[in-house]
Amino acid sequence: MRTSHAFLLIGAALAWAGSARAQAVPDAKTAYEQARATAEANYKAAKARCDLIAGNPHDLCIAEAKAARVRVEEEAEAAYKNTLSAYTQARMRIASANFDRDKVRCAAVTGNDRDVCLEQAKATLVAAQADAKADRKSIEARLDAREDKLAAQYRVAIEKCDAYAGAVKDQCVNAAKTQFGK
């Protein structure tokens, strides 16, 4: 579970590191469609295996297969869209699918154990959603800070150019603009 979060965070950070959003290329769309097709095929195969089981283990098997399908599809879609919003939304949907799976798992127990199990499942859901929101805000804050730092460094470079005159000043300003992408 932590590995997926790390994967999503790294992917989100890389997606937003540049100032311009990269356009999805046909290869990305093909990879996305293949991932969805693989997820569906794996789900159908798992569902067929689950049909050999009866009772709550059957329900749990189906819930685990659905959660696995949602994880693969959401990660593929987030990678395809390649936006911070898509990565955050994927993490939220994965957390929800895991919660649904955990609720089915809790149906196997009774009494106070079931209540504890459901509360633990809810706590896990809330924690995963809170982590996704916090990570998004953290990444956005780091990007804003990066932009502010670059703007300040650009202003310093332009100010240094004021010491020159004529063509030398123009070259200095052009070099600063090139360096800071202005």
C-alpha positions, 0 to 999 in steps of 0.5 A: 500500500505504501509503495502505491502511495510513493508511486503516485506521489513521485508520478504527481511530482514529476507531472507537475515539475514542469510549468507546461502540461505534457500532451498525452501521446498515442503511446500513453493512450495505448498503455492506458487502454492495455492496462484497462483491458488487463485489469478487466481480464484479471477481474474476470479470471478472479471472478471465475475462481471466486465462483468456485467458493461459497458464502462469505469467502466468495463475497470477499474474493469478489471484493478483492478482485474488484479492489484490484481492478480499481487499483490498476484502472485508477493508476493507469488513468492517473498516469494517462492524464498525468495531472496532480488532480488525477493522481489524487482522485485515483488515490481516493477511489482506491481507498474507497475500493479498499474500504468496500473490500474491508466491509465485506471482510468484516461481515465474516465476524459478529458482535463487537469484533464486527463493530471494531473491524468496521471502525478500523476499516473506516479509520483506514479509509479516512487516513488514506483520504487525508493522506491523499489530500495532504500530499496534494497540498504539500506538492502544490505548496512546494511548486508554489515555493519553487515558482516564487524562488525562481521569480526572486532569482530572476529579479536578482539577475535582472537587477545585476544587469542594471550595472551595465549599459547598451549591448552588454546590458541587453545580452545580460537581460537576454541571458537572464530571460533564457536562464529563467524561461521568461 
